[in-house]
Amino acid sequence: KLEGEHVFRGVLHHSVMLTEGTEEQKKFDSLQMSANDCIVATYPKSGTTWMQEIVWLIYNGVDIEKAKQSPLDERCPFMEIAPKIDFITDMQSPKLLKTHLLHLGLPTSFLNKSNDSRPRIVYVARNPKDVAVSFYHFYRSNKSLGNFNRGWNEFFEMFISGYVVFGDWFSHVITWYETAKKDSTILFIKYEDMKRNSLEEISKIAKFLGKDISTEMLETLYDHTKFESMKKNPMVTFAKNPSIDSSISPFLRKGEIGDWKNYFTVAQNERFMDIYNEKMKDTDLSFQFE
Ligand code: A3P
């Protein structure tokens, strides 16, 4: 059990995250955002940090020197952390934020507005087997997640039952995907495509955000945000976050497609694929697992 465990808008949260009926929740629901702002939305461990750095650079003319001056979680903060709500409210436009909430959980202040007055949203999804493995290591290294010190087999059961922070992978990803299909303010991107066709995907994101980006800027951006570069950049590795013990598992751990094969047993894979095939049967969304 997590300290301060509660459900906020359909997803499991721990103590520092927003709670319904508080002053912070009211401020969250009055948050003003415009079409010039952007939210990076994901299920945890799907490449959020990578996309945040890309989006920030696209908005800031690929100014690498400026990016190195402050931690990413100040340039593009997590919007549902209760103690940060004043910081977020006071941010100047363009506001760049990150969320793991469901679409329906976003601030009511802009959710019902017309497309031209709502922020752009980039949603990143990653194949759930690699998400599960990445999440397992995150649970081990992040003290705010209940000092989890059990093994992979126990985490696997937690993941498939949806008993993890931000809830069930399937409902998160499928509802965002189906919403994005009908909503031109949401761009749905897959982690695996980002790995395989980084330049094309980054161009697509810049175009969606309405920002011009030259070939030279694109290459600089790619170079700065590839795994090897980000791993060496203390502004994006949560190096100073007191909750994360990097000696247990670094935040930028492997950054690969297919690491699940080093963890899933044959039986776990069969069980997982049965659940996957059943839950994904009504959607045309698919993933590459290797
Ligand atoms: P692994 O644990 O598989 O290495 P999030 O930012 O949503 O928490 O996701 C973290 C995952 O994204 C980690 O996966 C991390 O290594 C990976 N990641 C972070 N930056 C990346 C990059 N530039 N390229 C590829 N993967 C990256």
Residues whose N, C-alpha, C, O or C-beta is under 5 A from the ligand:
A	BS01	A3P	Y43 P44 K45 S46 G47 T48 T49 W50 D130 S134 T225 K226 F227 M230 F251 L252 R253 K254 G255 E256
